[in-house]
Amino acid sequence: MRTARTAWTVRAPPSGTAQPAKTTTPAGHPSRPSPERTPMTTTLRTVPRPRGRHRSLTALTATGLAALLGLTACSDPGSSATAGAAEVDTGGGTTVDLSPDRERPEATASEKAAALVPEQVSADGKLTVATVPYSAPLSVYATDNTTPVGSDPDIASALADSLGLELDLVPVAWEDWPLGLESGKYEAVISNVTVTDERKKKYDMASYREDKLGFYVKADSDHQEITTAEDVAGLSVIVGSGTNQEKVLLEWDRQNRQADLDPVDLQYYEDDSAAGLALQAGRADANFGPNATGAYKAAQTGQTRLVGLVAGGWPDTAHISVAVRKDTGLGEAAQAGLDHLIQTGVYGEILQGWGLTEEGIEASVLNPPGLKD
């Protein structure tokens, strides 16, 4: 059953994070900030990464910051998908509503999960969750340019329901969440945070999705499947510099060269629009990036289609998690709450609604194997 989630508390976007009317990003690189805020009417804006804001993270060393915010963490939207309409068909007859008062799946409370919530969290009856509204369909500002919507806000809302709490959703810049979580400003972070060995030293992490990378080709392309090193031999593939997907392609290219197969032509573009034009013009055979945003763009435009999925941490699984402070007990509560959502079908409903069924899991795991830093 769906209900309008009017009980949400949504704080104002962080100061200094102006949203441009249309954000174009280098494939695999963060958005660049616009010098001024442009009022939004029907388009959604991604959150730019404010330059210089990392200097405020004085509690982290340069090495620790690189490890916590590193490339293996999916902090980078990569081939970012901006939302250009109030409703988008995600395929299979599913249309997502991007308005701020959209209906969201309602979850019942789990007695088991609620009993595990530490008193310092349950005392005010709220679960304060940070999210980074950078890219649809994961988390992006709605048409009011204030309310985060997407699969992550929906997971946050349902998780709060399962714990018997009200959601206090806080939009933040990516660079700010580690210090905010450690200081207690936020009780949890739900924003496509990948489990890494370094992060597990500081946070408890309850998995709720598997990160996938997708090969997308032009809709009328002759390519039908790209899933292995042999499949990319001799192809021109668009990829973001310094990303997980680039690491995969470079390793596959090394294997192909050793096997006397044709090399891969890795193509890099300064912004996402240029990359899309190159694919449509036939200058590239495929675009390799985060599947979530690739699937969303394919649904938006109808100009591309998926021909292969690869684990985000190839050859290892990349687990996306709810991050909380370590050893507080909230990690166990989050895991139990997520399992409740999975078992009752609410979790599957959320993923299906945002076109992310391929990234679903059967059960949440607390502190699963992390990617090496």
C-alpha positions in Angstrom: 0.0 0.0 0.0 1.2 3.5 -0.7 0.7 6.6 1.3 1.8 10.2 1.0 4.6 10.6 3.4 3.7 14.0 4.9 5.4 13.1 8.2 8.8 13.6 6.7 11.0 16.3 8.1 13.3 17.7 5.4 15.9 20.2 6.3 16.9 23.0 4.0 19.8 22.2 1.6 23.2 23.0 2.9 24.3 26.6 2.3 26.7 27.1 -0.6 25.3 24.2 -2.6 23.6 26.0 -5.4 22.0 23.9 -8.1 22.6 24.9 -11.7 19.6 24.6 -14.1 21.4 21.8 -15.9 24.5 20.1 -14.7 26.9 18.5 -17.0 29.6 16.4 -15.4 32.8 14.8 -16.7 32.2 11.1 -16.9 33.4 9.8 -13.5 34.0 13.2 -12.0 31.9 15.3 -9.6 29.7 18.1 -10.7 31.2 21.6 -10.8 29.4 24.3 -8.8 27.6 27.1 -10.5 28.4 30.5 -9.1 24.8 31.4 -8.5 21.4 29.6 -7.8 18.9 29.6 -10.7 15.3 29.2 -9.7 13.9 25.9 -10.8 10.6 25.3 -12.4 10.3 21.9 -14.1 13.8 20.5 -14.0 15.7 18.8 -11.2 19.1 19.9 -10.2 22.0 17.8 -9.0 24.1 18.9 -6.0 27.4 20.3 -7.0 30.5 19.5 -4.9 31.5 22.8 -3.4 35.2 23.5 -4.0 37.3 23.8 -0.9 34.7 22.4 1.5 36.9 19.4 2.2 39.1 21.8 4.3 36.4 21.8 7.0 37.0 18.1 7.7 39.8 18.9 10.2 39.1 15.7 12.1 40.3 13.6 9.2 43.9 13.3 8.0 44.5 13.6 4.3 45.1 9.9 4.0 42.0 9.0 6.0 39.9 11.4 3.9 41.1 9.8 0.7 40.3 6.4 2.0 36.8 7.3 3.3 35.8 9.4 0.2 37.8 7.4 -2.3 37.0 6.2 -5.7 35.9 2.7 -4.6 33.2 4.3 -2.6 30.8 5.3 -5.4 31.0 8.8 -4.0 31.2 10.0 -7.6 28.0 10.0 -9.5 30.0 9.2 -12.6 27.8 9.3 -15.6 25.3 11.4 -13.7 21.6 11.5 -14.6 19.8 14.7 -14.1 16.0 14.5 -13.9 14.3 16.6 -16.5 10.6 16.0 -15.9 8.2 15.5 -13.0 7.5 12.0 -14.1 9.9 9.5 -15.7 9.0 6.0 -17.1 11.6 3.6 -15.7 10.5 0.8 -17.9 8.2 -2.1 -17.4 5.2 0.2 -17.1 6.6 1.9 -14.0 6.5 5.7 -13.8 8.3 7.5 -11.0 6.9 10.7 -9.6 9.6 13.4 -8.9 7.3 15.9 -7.2 8.1 16.7 -3.5 4.8 15.3 -2.2 5.1 12.0 -4.2 3.6 8.9 -2.6 6.1 6.6 -1.0 5.9 3.0 0.0 4.6 2.6 3.6 6.3 0.1 5.9 5.0 -1.4 9.1 7.1 -1.3 12.3 9.1 -4.3 13.2 9.0 -5.1 16.9 12.4 -6.9 16.7 14.1 -4.0 14.9 12.5 -1.3 17.1 13.7 -3.1 20.2 17.3 -2.9 19.0 17.2 0.9 18.5 19.6 2.4 21.1 17.9 4.8 23.6 19.9 7.8 22.5 18.4 7.4 19.1 14.8 6.6 20.1 14.6 9.3 22.8 13.4 12.0 20.4 11.3 9.6 18.2 13.3 10.5 15.1 15.9 8.9 12.9 18.2 11.6 11.5 19.5 10.5 8.1 21.9 12.3 5.8 21.6 11.9 2.0 23.5 13.5 -0.9 21.0 14.5 -3.6 23.4 14.3 -6.5 21.9 12.0 -9.1 18.7 10.3 -10.0 17.4 7.7 -9.4 19.4 7.3 -6.1 18.9 10.7 -4.5 18.1 14.0 -6.2 16.2 17.2 -5.4 12.5 17.1 -6.4 10.8 19.8 -8.4 10.7 22.1 -5.5 14.6 22.1 -5.4 14.4 21.4 -1.7 13.1 17.9 -1.0 15.3 14.9 -1.7 13.6 12.1 -3.6 14.9 8.8 -5.0 15.5 5.3 -4.0 17.8 6.3 -1.1 15.2 8.7 0.5 12.6 6.0 0.1 14.8 3.4 1.8 15.4 5.9 4.6 11.7 6.6 5.0 10.8 2.9 5.1 13.7 2.1 7.4 12.5 4.8 9.9 9.0 3.3 9.7 10.4 -0.2 10.4 12.2 1.1 13.5 9.0 2.9 14.7 10.6 6.4 14.2 9.9 9.5 12.2 12.4 10.3 9.5 14.4 13.5 9.7 16.1 13.7 6.3 19.1 16.0 5.9 20.5 16.9 2.5 24.3 17.3 2.7 27.3 17.6 0.4 29.2 14.3 0.0 32.4 15.7 1.7 30.4 16.5 4.8 28.8 13.2 5.8 31.8 11.4 7.5 32.4 14.2 10.0 28.7 14.7 10.5 28.2 11.0 11.3 31.2 10.8 13.6 30.1 14.0 15.5 26.6 12.7 16.0 25.0 15.4 13.8 23.4 12.5 11.8 22.5 9.1 13.1 22.8 7.4 9.8 23.9 8.0 6.2 21.9 6.5 3.3 23.4 7.7 0.1 25.0 5.0 -2.0 27.8 4.5 0.5 29.9 1.5 -0.5 31.4 -0.8 2.2 35.2 -0.6 2.3 37.7 -2.0 4.8 38.7 1.5 5.8 35.1 2.6 6.5 34.3 -0.5 8.6 37.0 0.7 11.1 34.8 3.7 11.9 31.3 2.7 11.0 28.8 -0.2 11.2 27.4 -0.8 7.8 24.2 -2.7 7.0 23.9 -3.6 3.3 20.8 -2.8 1.3 21.9 -3.0 -2.4 24.7 -4.3 -4.6 26.5 -1.8 -6.7 26.5 -2.7 -10.4 28.3 -1.2 -13.4 26.5 -1.2 -16.7 27.5 -1.3 -20.3 25.1 0.9 -22.3 25.0 1.1 -26.1 23.0 3.0 -28.6 19.5 1.7 -28.8 19.9 0.4 -32.4 23.5 -0.9 -31.8 24.4 -4.4 -33.1 26.1 -5.2 -29.8 23.9 -7.5 -27.7 26.1 -8.5 -24.8 29.2 -7.1 -23.1 30.1 -8.8 -19.9 33.6 -10.2 -20.2 37.1 -9.0 -21.2 36.8 -10.7 -24.6 33.6 -8.8 -25.3 35.4 -5.4 -25.1 38.3 -6.4 -27.3 38.6 -3.9 -30.2 35.7 -1.7 -28.9 35.8 2.0 -28.1 34.3 2.4 -24.6 33.5 5.7 -22.8 34.6 5.6 -19.2 35.3 8.1 -16.4 38.9 8.7 -15.4 39.9 7.4 -12.0 36.8 5.3 -11.5 36.1 1.7 -10.6 34.9 1.1 -14.1 38.2 2.4 -15.6 40.1 0.0 -13.3 38.0 -2.9 -14.7 38.5 -1.9 -18.3 42.3 -1.4 -17.8 42.6 -4.9 -16.3 40.4 -6.4 -19.0 42.6 -4.7 -21.7 45.7 -6.1 -20.0 44.2 -9.6 -20.2 43.2 -9.1 -23.8 46.7 -7.9 -24.8 48.3 -10.9 -23.2 45.9 -13.1 -25.1 46.7 -11.3 -28.4 43.3 -9.8 -28.7 42.6 -6.3 -30.0 43.1 -3.5 -27.4 40.3 -1.5 -25.9 40.0 2.1 -26.9 39.2 3.9 -23.7 37.5 7.3 -24.4 37.3 10.1 -21.9 35.0 13.1 -22.2 34.9 16.4 -20.3 31.2 16.2 -19.6 28.3 13.8 -19.8 26.6 15.5 -22.8 29.7 15.1 -24.9 29.9 11.5 -24.0 26.3 11.0 -25.0 26.8 12.7 -28.3 29.9 10.5 -29.0 27.8 7.4 -28.4 24.9 8.5 -30.6 27.3 9.6 -33.4 29.0 6.2 -33.4 32.4 7.5 -32.2 32.1 5.1 -29.3 30.6 1.6 -29.1 29.5 1.7 -25.4 29.4 3.7 -22.3 30.6 2.0 -19.1 29.4 3.4 -15.8 27.2 3.1 -12.7 24.1 1.0 -13.7 21.7 3.0 -11.6 22.2 6.3 -13.5 22.7 4.5 -16.8 19.3 2.8 -16.4 17.6 6.0 -15.5 19.0 7.9 -18.5 18.0 5.0 -20.8 14.5 5.3 -19.5 14.5 9.1 -19.8 15.7 9.2 -23.4 15.1 5.8 -25.0 18.4 6.4 -26.8 20.5 3.7 -25.0 20.0 0.2 -23.7 21.8 -2.1 -21.3 23.9 -5.0 -22.7 25.8 -6.1 -19.6 26.2 -5.8 -15.9 29.5 -6.1 -13.9 29.9 -6.1 -10.1 30.8 -2.6 -9.0 33.9 -3.8 -7.1 34.9 -6.3 -9.8 36.0 -9.0 -9.2 34.5 -8.5 -5.7 31.0 -7.6 -4.8 30.4 -3.9 -3.9 27.9 -3.7 -1.1 25.9 -0.4 -0.7 25.1 0.2 3.0 23.4 2.2 5.7 26.3 3.7 7.6 26.0 4.4 11.3 28.5 5.1 14.1 30.3 2.0 15.2 29.3 -0.1 18.2 26.2 2.0 19.1 23.7 -0.8 18.4 22.1 1.1 15.6 23.8 -1.1 13.0 22.0 -4.2 14.3 18.7 -2.3 14.4 19.2 -1.1 10.8 20.0 -4.6 9.6 16.9 -6.0 11.3 14.8 -3.1 9.9 16.1 -3.7 6.4 15.4 -7.4 6.6 11.9 -6.6 7.7 11.5 -4.4 4.6 12.8 -7.2 2.4 10.5 -9.8 3.9 7.4 -7.7 3.7 8.0 -6.7 0.1 8.4 -3.0 0.7 12.1 -3.1 -0.3 11.3 -4.8 -3.6 8.6 -2.3 -4.3 11.1 0.6 -3.8 13.7 -0.9 -6.0 11.2 -1.7 -8.8 9.8 1.8 -8.6 13.2 3.3 -9.3 14.3 0.7 -11.9 16.9 -0.9 -9.6 15.6 -4.4 -9.2 18.8 -5.8 -10.7 20.7 -4.4 -7.7 18.5 -6.0 -5.0 19.6 -8.4 -2.2 17.9 -11.2 -0.4 19.0 -10.2 3.1 20.9 -7.4 4.8 24.4 -8.2 6.1 26.0 -6.2 8.9 29.6 -5.3 8.0 29.9 -7.5 4.9 33.3 -7.9 3.2 34.5 -4.5 2.1 36.4 -3.3 -0.9 40.1 -2.9 -0.4 41.2 0.7 -0.2 
